[in-house]
Amino acid sequence: MVLTPPQLARYIENGSLLVRGVSRKESAHNRWINNIVPYAVSPQYTSQQKQIIRSSLRGMEKISCFRFVERKSEKDYVFIVPLDGCYSYVGRIGGGQLMSLSPDCLADFIIWHEMMHAIGFEHEHQRPDRDNHLTVKYENVIPAQMVNFEKIRANEVDYPDKYDYSSLMHYDSYAFGKLDEKRKVRMATMIPKKAGVSLGDNMAFSPTDIRKLNRLGKCPTPISPLNPESGVQKKPLHGGKEDTTVPSAQCFDRTSNCHDFKEAGKCEAPSYKALMENYCALTCGYCKGMEKTTKLVELPKSPQKEHNIKDEVKKPKVVIEAKDGNDVECEDLKISCKFFVEQCQKANFRDVLKKHCRKTCGYC
């Protein structure tokens, strides 16, 4: 998530940043008119990547009365671009508002998560009553990402539903954790208090998510779930079509992060298996007799004529200093940094990469 300057000002109290919780209380300026969300997709994406984004948005339309239309001349719209990671503003902020979906963000559950932010939803783990359900290990959090674990004041959000560990808007246990140098794994940042609960990547809308989405949009009739049996859609990776095998005659990795994922144990982790089969088939051993290749999906080149639409987009404010004012240790804050090594010195990427990819880009 990113904050506009007015939002940032509202959430500062006694020198402490208080960031958001579940669904923003309704006001005239933060809701999309008639539940219609205009959007534009950057020409930096390939045709296949654009199709994944559009198909994911159609999936959201099937469970709600929100409609996502490609922008024509609308003043307020979401501009989807492949920058440095996965993030979005919360609610309608006016004008062209940026949503970043880098190539490794192009899975349905991530696209849905970010569009839920754009519609007006906050992180479940930032609810005012969060501490009744979680223990946050602040000592394990990357200092620059501490903002993602602060709670919001109760008068700023609506949260009538029970706490939902399975929400699409809930982080996993290791989100933004520091790296344990000895074990080469991320440290846990959140521990659930409810027995038997584990926090993995939630890859589908929970029934509560669907109820919240339709309540927020004041949808007139009950919406049928995507999967009638479970009330949620099984995790798809390619436009609503569930993947059980790698959709290619050749077997290859689609991201340069696969070795790190394998070392972290994600290849065999149940909640990550479908994702790893699609993105890291070669490294994780899911080739199933296919021809092996070292091919990687390349990052689309920066378009030369995108500056006009970019000038309309509000640039997110990103804080990279710890609360005590000291610089964050020299490390990358995003696992997608390896995708952008060739972009480090390009003018339209430099500021963002300085903040998120200091090690990869040599800015320490």
SEGU-488795 format. One record per residue (C-alpha): residue number from 1; y negated, z, x negated. Coordinates in Angstrom, 1 decimal. Example, Ala and Ser with C-alpha at 12.3 -4.5 7.8 and 13.67 -1.06 7.14 Angstrom:
REM SEGU-488795
(atom 1, (4.5, 7.8, -12.3))
(atom 2, (1.1, 7.1, -13.7))
//
This chain:
REM SEGU-488795
(atom 1, (0.0, 0.0, 0.0))
(atom 2, (-3.6, -0.5, -1.0))
(atom 3, (-6.8, 1.2, 0.2))
(atom 4, (-10.1, -0.4, 1.2))
(atom 5, (-13.2, 1.5, -0.1))
(atom 6, (-13.9, 3.0, 3.4))
(atom 7, (-10.3, 4.2, 3.7))
(atom 8, (-10.4, 5.6, 0.2))
(atom 9, (-13.5, 7.6, 1.0))
(atom 10, (-12.0, 9.0, 4.2))
(atom 11, (-8.9, 10.2, 2.3))
(atom 12, (-10.7, 12.2, -0.4))
(atom 13, (-11.0, 15.8, 0.4))
(atom 14, (-11.9, 18.5, -2.1))
(atom 15, (-11.3, 16.1, -4.9))
(atom 16, (-7.7, 15.4, -3.8))
(atom 17, (-6.6, 12.0, -2.5))
(atom 18, (-4.9, 12.3, 0.9))
(atom 19, (-3.0, 9.1, 1.6))
(atom 20, (-1.4, 7.9, 4.8))
(atom 21, (1.6, 8.8, 6.9))
(atom 22, (3.2, 6.9, 9.8))
(atom 23, (1.1, 4.8, 12.2))
(atom 24, (-2.6, 4.7, 12.0))
(atom 25, (-4.4, 6.1, 15.1))
(atom 26, (-5.7, 3.2, 17.1))
(atom 27, (-9.4, 2.1, 16.8))
(atom 28, (-11.3, -1.0, 17.6))
(atom 29, (-11.3, -2.3, 14.0))
(atom 30, (-7.7, -1.8, 12.8))
(atom 31, (-5.5, -3.5, 15.4))
(atom 32, (-4.7, -7.2, 15.6))
(atom 33, (-6.1, -8.7, 18.8))
(atom 34, (-3.5, -9.4, 21.4))
(atom 35, (-0.8, -8.6, 18.8))
(atom 36, (-1.4, -11.9, 17.1))
(atom 37, (-1.4, -11.8, 13.3))
(atom 38, (-2.7, -15.0, 11.7))
(atom 39, (-1.4, -15.5, 8.1))
(atom 40, (-1.6, -18.0, 5.3))
(atom 41, (1.0, -18.6, 2.6))
(atom 42, (-0.1, -19.4, -0.9))
(atom 43, (0.8, -22.8, -2.3))
(atom 44, (2.3, -21.0, -5.3))
(atom 45, (5.5, -20.5, -3.4))
(atom 46, (8.2, -23.1, -3.3))
(atom 47, (9.2, -24.7, 0.0))
(atom 48, (12.4, -22.5, 0.1))
(atom 49, (10.3, -19.3, -0.5))
(atom 50, (7.9, -20.3, 2.2))
(atom 51, (10.8, -20.8, 4.6))
(atom 52, (12.2, -17.3, 3.8))
(atom 53, (8.8, -15.7, 4.6))
(atom 54, (8.4, -17.7, 7.9))
(atom 55, (12.0, -16.9, 8.9))
(atom 56, (11.5, -13.2, 8.3))
(atom 57, (8.4, -13.1, 10.4))
(atom 58, (10.3, -14.9, 13.2))
(atom 59, (12.9, -12.1, 13.0))
(atom 60, (10.1, -9.5, 13.7))
(atom 61, (9.0, -11.5, 16.7))
(atom 62, (12.6, -11.1, 18.2))
(atom 63, (12.3, -7.3, 18.3))
(atom 64, (8.6, -7.0, 19.4))
(atom 65, (5.7, -8.7, 21.2))
(atom 66, (3.9, -9.3, 17.9))
(atom 67, (3.4, -12.9, 17.1))
(atom 68, (2.8, -14.4, 13.6))
(atom 69, (0.9, -17.7, 13.5))
(atom 70, (-0.1, -19.8, 10.6))
(atom 71, (-3.9, -19.5, 10.1))
(atom 72, (-6.1, -22.4, 11.2))
(atom 73, (-9.7, -21.1, 11.3))
(atom 74, (-9.3, -17.4, 12.2))
(atom 75, (-11.6, -15.1, 10.4))
(atom 76, (-9.2, -12.2, 10.1))
(atom 77, (-5.8, -13.1, 8.6))
(atom 78, (-3.1, -12.0, 6.1))
(atom 79, (-3.0, -14.0, 2.9))
(atom 80, (0.4, -13.8, 1.3))
(atom 81, (0.5, -14.5, -2.5))
(atom 82, (3.0, -13.9, -5.3))
(atom 83, (1.1, -11.5, -7.5))
(atom 84, (2.5, -8.5, -9.3))
(atom 85, (4.8, -6.8, -6.8))
(atom 86, (5.2, -5.9, -3.1))
(atom 87, (2.2, -4.4, -1.4))
(atom 88, (-0.2, -4.7, 1.6))
(atom 89, (-3.3, -3.2, 3.2))
(atom 90, (-2.6, -1.1, 6.3))
(atom 91, (-3.8, -2.5, 9.6))
(atom 92, (-6.4, -5.2, 10.2))
(atom 93, (-9.3, -4.7, 7.7))
(atom 94, (-11.3, -7.8, 8.5))
(atom 95, (-11.5, -11.1, 6.8))
(atom 96, (-8.7, -12.4, 4.6))
(atom 97, (-6.6, -9.5, 3.5))
(atom 98, (-4.2, -9.8, 0.6))
(atom 99, (-0.4, -9.1, 0.8))
(atom 100, (1.4, -9.5, -2.5))
(atom 101, (5.1, -10.7, -2.3))
(atom 102, (6.2, -11.6, -5.8))
(atom 103, (9.4, -13.7, -6.1))
(atom 104, (11.7, -10.7, -6.3))
(atom 105, (10.1, -9.3, -3.0))
(atom 106, (11.4, -12.2, -1.0))
(atom 107, (14.1, -10.5, 1.0))
(atom 108, (13.8, -9.8, 4.7))
(atom 109, (13.6, -6.0, 4.5))
(atom 110, (10.8, -6.1, 1.9))
(atom 111, (8.8, -8.7, 3.8))
(atom 112, (9.2, -6.7, 7.0))
(atom 113, (8.2, -3.5, 5.2))
(atom 114, (4.9, -5.1, 4.0))
(atom 115, (4.1, -6.7, 7.3))
(atom 116, (4.7, -3.4, 9.1))
(atom 117, (1.9, -2.1, 6.8))
(atom 118, (-0.3, -5.0, 7.8))
(atom 119, (0.3, -4.2, 11.4))
(atom 120, (-0.7, -0.6, 11.0))
(atom 121, (2.3, 1.4, 9.9))
(atom 122, (2.4, 3.9, 7.1))
(atom 123, (5.2, 5.3, 5.0))
(atom 124, (7.5, 7.7, 6.8))
(atom 125, (7.7, 10.0, 3.7))
(atom 126, (3.9, 10.5, 3.9))
(atom 127, (3.9, 12.1, 7.3))
(atom 128, (2.0, 15.4, 7.6))
(atom 129, (5.4, 17.2, 8.3))
(atom 130, (7.1, 15.5, 5.4))
(atom 131, (7.7, 18.8, 3.5))
(atom 132, (10.0, 20.0, 6.3))
(atom 133, (12.4, 17.2, 5.5))
(atom 134, (11.9, 16.4, 1.8))
(atom 135, (11.3, 18.0, -1.5))
(atom 136, (9.1, 15.8, -3.7))
(atom 137, (9.7, 16.1, -7.4))
(atom 138, (6.1, 15.5, -8.5))
(atom 139, (7.1, 16.1, -12.2))
(atom 140, (9.3, 13.0, -12.0))
(atom 141, (6.7, 10.7, -10.5))
(atom 142, (4.9, 8.1, -12.7))
(atom 143, (1.3, 9.6, -12.7))
(atom 144, (-0.4, 6.4, -11.6))
(atom 145, (1.9, 6.3, -8.5))
(atom 146, (1.3, 9.9, -7.4))
(atom 147, (-0.8, 8.5, -4.6))
(atom 148, (2.3, 7.2, -2.9))
(atom 149, (3.7, 10.7, -2.3))
(atom 150, (0.6, 12.4, -0.9))
(atom 151, (0.5, 13.4, 2.7))
(atom 152, (-2.1, 12.4, 5.2))
(atom 153, (-3.9, 14.8, 7.6))
(atom 154, (-2.3, 15.2, 11.0))
(atom 155, (-5.5, 14.0, 12.8))
(atom 156, (-5.3, 10.6, 11.1))
(atom 157, (-1.9, 9.4, 12.4))
(atom 158, (0.3, 9.3, 15.4))
(atom 159, (3.9, 10.6, 14.7))
(atom 160, (5.5, 11.6, 18.0))
(atom 161, (9.0, 10.6, 16.9))
(atom 162, (11.5, 12.7, 14.9))
(atom 163, (11.5, 12.2, 11.1))
(atom 164, (13.5, 9.1, 10.3))
(atom 165, (15.3, 9.0, 7.0))
(atom 166, (16.6, 5.6, 7.8))
(atom 167, (13.3, 4.0, 8.6))
(atom 168, (12.4, 0.7, 6.9))
(atom 169, (9.2, 2.5, 5.9))
(atom 170, (10.9, 5.2, 3.9))
(atom 171, (11.2, 5.0, 0.1))
(atom 172, (14.5, 5.6, -1.7))
(atom 173, (15.1, 8.7, -3.8))
(atom 174, (14.1, 7.1, -7.1))
(atom 175, (11.0, 5.3, -6.0))
(atom 176, (8.3, 5.3, -8.8))
(atom 177, (10.4, 7.7, -10.9))
(atom 178, (9.8, 8.1, -14.6))
(atom 179, (12.4, 6.7, -16.9))
(atom 180, (14.8, 9.2, -18.3))
(atom 181, (14.9, 7.9, -21.9))
(atom 182, (18.2, 9.5, -22.8))
(atom 183, (20.2, 8.2, -19.8))
(atom 184, (18.1, 5.1, -19.2))
(atom 185, (17.8, 5.7, -15.5))
(atom 186, (15.0, 6.5, -13.2))
(atom 187, (14.5, 10.2, -12.3))
(atom 188, (14.7, 11.2, -8.6))
(atom 189, (11.4, 11.7, -6.9))
(atom 190, (12.5, 12.7, -3.4))
(atom 191, (15.4, 15.0, -2.4))
(atom 192, (16.3, 15.2, 1.4))
(atom 193, (16.6, 18.6, 2.8))
(atom 194, (19.1, 17.6, 5.5))
(atom 195, (22.7, 17.9, 4.4))
(atom 196, (24.6, 14.7, 4.1))
(atom 197, (21.6, 12.5, 3.9))
(atom 198, (21.0, 10.1, 1.0))
(atom 199, (17.9, 8.0, 0.5))
(atom 200, (18.8, 4.4, -0.5))
(atom 201, (17.0, 1.2, 0.2))
(atom 202, (16.8, 0.9, 4.0))
(atom 203, (17.4, -2.8, 4.6))
(atom 204, (16.9, -3.1, 8.3))
(atom 205, (14.8, -1.8, 11.1))
(atom 206, (16.0, 1.5, 12.5))
(atom 207, (16.1, 2.0, 16.3))
(atom 208, (13.1, 4.3, 15.8))
(atom 209, (11.2, 1.6, 13.9))
(atom 210, (11.7, -0.8, 16.8))
(atom 211, (10.6, 1.7, 19.3))
(atom 212, (7.5, 2.5, 17.3))
(atom 213, (6.6, -1.1, 16.8))
(atom 214, (6.8, -1.9, 20.5))
(atom 215, (4.9, 1.3, 21.4))
(atom 216, (2.1, 0.4, 19.0))
(atom 217, (1.8, -3.1, 20.5))
(atom 218, (2.0, -1.9, 24.0))
(atom 219, (4.8, -4.4, 24.6))
(atom 220, (5.2, -4.9, 28.4))
(atom 221, (9.0, -5.1, 28.6))
(atom 222, (11.9, -3.7, 26.6))
(atom 223, (12.7, -5.9, 23.5))
(atom 224, (16.4, -6.8, 22.8))
(atom 225, (17.4, -5.8, 19.3))
(atom 226, (18.4, -8.4, 16.8))
(atom 227, (22.0, -7.1, 16.6))
(atom 228, (23.1, -5.9, 20.1))
(atom 229, (25.9, -3.8, 18.7))
(atom 230, (23.8, -1.6, 16.4))
(atom 231, (20.2, -1.9, 17.6))
(atom 232, (19.2, -3.3, 14.2))
(atom 233, (19.6, -6.5, 12.3))
(atom 234, (22.1, -6.6, 9.4))
(atom 235, (20.4, -7.2, 6.1))
(atom 236, (19.8, -10.9, 5.7))
(atom 237, (18.4, -12.5, 2.6))
(atom 238, (17.8, -16.1, 3.7))
(atom 239, (15.9, -16.4, 6.9))
(atom 240, (18.0, -14.4, 9.4))
(atom 241, (21.4, -15.7, 8.1))
(atom 242, (23.5, -12.9, 6.8))
(atom 243, (24.8, -13.5, 3.2))
(atom 244, (28.3, -12.5, 2.2))
(atom 245, (28.7, -14.9, -0.7))
(atom 246, (26.3, -16.6, -3.1))
(atom 247, (25.0, -19.7, -1.3))
(atom 248, (25.4, -22.1, -4.3))
(atom 249, (28.1, -24.1, -6.0))
(atom 250, (26.8, -22.6, -9.2))
(atom 251, (26.7, -18.9, -10.0))
(atom 252, (23.5, -17.7, -11.7))
(atom 253, (21.0, -14.8, -11.8))
(atom 254, (17.8, -15.3, -9.7))
(atom 255, (15.8, -12.6, -11.6))
(atom 256, (15.4, -11.5, -15.2))
(atom 257, (15.9, -7.9, -14.2))
(atom 258, (19.6, -8.1, -13.5))
(atom 259, (20.7, -6.4, -16.8))
(atom 260, (18.5, -3.4, -16.0))
(atom 261, (19.9, -3.3, -12.4))
(atom 262, (23.5, -3.3, -13.7))
(atom 263, (22.7, -0.5, -16.2))
(atom 264, (21.3, 1.5, -13.3))
(atom 265, (24.5, 1.1, -11.4))
(atom 266, (23.1, -1.0, -8.6))
(atom 267, (25.7, -3.7, -8.8))
(atom 268, (28.3, -1.6, -7.1))
(atom 269, (26.0, 0.7, -5.1))
(atom 270, (26.8, 0.1, -1.4))
(atom 271, (23.2, -0.1, -0.3))
(atom 272, (22.4, -2.6, -3.1))
(atom 273, (25.6, -4.8, -3.0))
(atom 274, (24.3, -7.5, -0.7))
(atom 275, (21.0, -7.8, -2.7))
(atom 276, (22.9, -7.9, -6.0))
(atom 277, (25.3, -10.6, -4.8))
(atom 278, (22.3, -12.8, -4.0))
(atom 279, (20.0, -12.1, -7.0))
(atom 280, (22.4, -11.0, -9.8))
(atom 281, (25.7, -12.7, -9.1))
(atom 282, (26.3, -13.6, -12.7))
(atom 283, (25.5, -10.3, -14.3))
(atom 284, (27.2, -8.3, -11.6))
(atom 285, (30.4, -10.4, -11.6))
(atom 286, (30.2, -11.8, -8.1))
(atom 287, (30.7, -15.5, -9.2))
(atom 288, (34.0, -15.8, -7.3))
(atom 289, (35.3, -18.8, -9.2))
(atom 290, (31.9, -20.7, -9.2))
(atom 291, (30.6, -22.5, -12.2))
(atom 292, (28.6, -20.1, -14.3))
(atom 293, (25.1, -20.9, -15.6))
(atom 294, (22.3, -19.0, -17.3))
(atom 295, (19.7, -20.6, -15.0))
(atom 296, (16.9, -18.4, -13.6))
(atom 297, (14.6, -19.2, -10.8))
(atom 298, (11.3, -20.0, -12.4))
(atom 299, (8.0, -18.5, -11.2))
(atom 300, (5.9, -21.2, -9.5))
(atom 301, (2.9, -22.4, -11.5))
(atom 302, (-0.5, -21.2, -10.5))
(atom 303, (-2.3, -23.8, -8.4))
(atom 304, (-5.5, -25.3, -9.7))
(atom 305, (-7.3, -25.5, -6.4))
(atom 306, (-6.6, -22.1, -4.8))
(atom 307, (-9.9, -20.4, -5.8))
(atom 308, (-11.7, -21.2, -2.5))
(atom 309, (-9.2, -19.2, -0.3))
(atom 310, (-8.8, -16.5, -3.0))
(atom 311, (-12.6, -15.9, -2.9))
(atom 312, (-12.2, -14.9, 0.7))
(atom 313, (-9.5, -12.3, 0.0))
(atom 314, (-10.5, -8.7, -0.5))
(atom 315, (-9.2, -7.5, -3.9))
(atom 316, (-7.2, -4.2, -3.7))
(atom 317, (-8.5, -1.2, -5.6))
(atom 318, (-5.7, 0.1, -7.9))
(atom 319, (-6.0, 3.5, -9.7))
(atom 320, (-4.2, 3.8, -13.0))
(atom 321, (-5.4, 7.1, -14.2))
(atom 322, (-3.6, 10.4, -13.7))
(atom 323, (-5.4, 13.1, -11.7))
(atom 324, (-6.4, 14.9, -14.9))
(atom 325, (-8.2, 11.7, -16.1))
(atom 326, (-5.8, 10.9, -18.9))
(atom 327, (-4.4, 7.4, -19.3))
(atom 328, (-1.0, 6.7, -18.0))
(atom 329, (1.7, 6.4, -20.7))
(atom 330, (2.3, 2.9, -22.0))
(atom 331, (4.9, 1.5, -19.6))
(atom 332, (5.2, -1.1, -17.0))
(atom 333, (4.8, 0.2, -13.4))
(atom 334, (6.6, -2.8, -11.8))
(atom 335, (10.0, -4.1, -12.4))
(atom 336, (8.7, -7.6, -11.8))
(atom 337, (6.5, -7.6, -14.9))
(atom 338, (9.0, -9.8, -16.8))
(atom 339, (8.3, -12.6, -14.3))
(atom 340, (4.6, -12.6, -15.2))
(atom 341, (4.7, -12.6, -19.1))
(atom 342, (3.3, -16.1, -19.1))
(atom 343, (0.5, -15.1, -16.8))
(atom 344, (-0.8, -12.2, -18.8))
(atom 345, (-3.9, -14.0, -20.2))
(atom 346, (-4.7, -16.1, -17.1))
(atom 347, (-8.0, -15.1, -15.5))
(atom 348, (-6.6, -14.8, -12.0))
(atom 349, (-3.8, -12.5, -13.1))
(atom 350, (-5.4, -10.5, -16.0))
(atom 351, (-6.9, -7.6, -14.1))
(atom 352, (-3.8, -6.9, -12.0))
(atom 353, (-1.4, -7.2, -14.9))
(atom 354, (-3.6, -4.9, -17.1))
(atom 355, (-3.0, -2.2, -14.5))
(atom 356, (0.7, -2.8, -13.7))
(atom 357, (2.2, -4.5, -16.7))
(atom 358, (0.5, -2.9, -19.7))
(atom 359, (3.6, -2.9, -21.9))
(atom 360, (4.9, -6.4, -21.2))
(atom 361, (1.4, -7.9, -21.6))
(atom 362, (0.5, -5.9, -24.7))
(atom 363, (-2.5, -4.1, -23.2))
(atom 364, (-1.6, -0.6, -24.4))
//
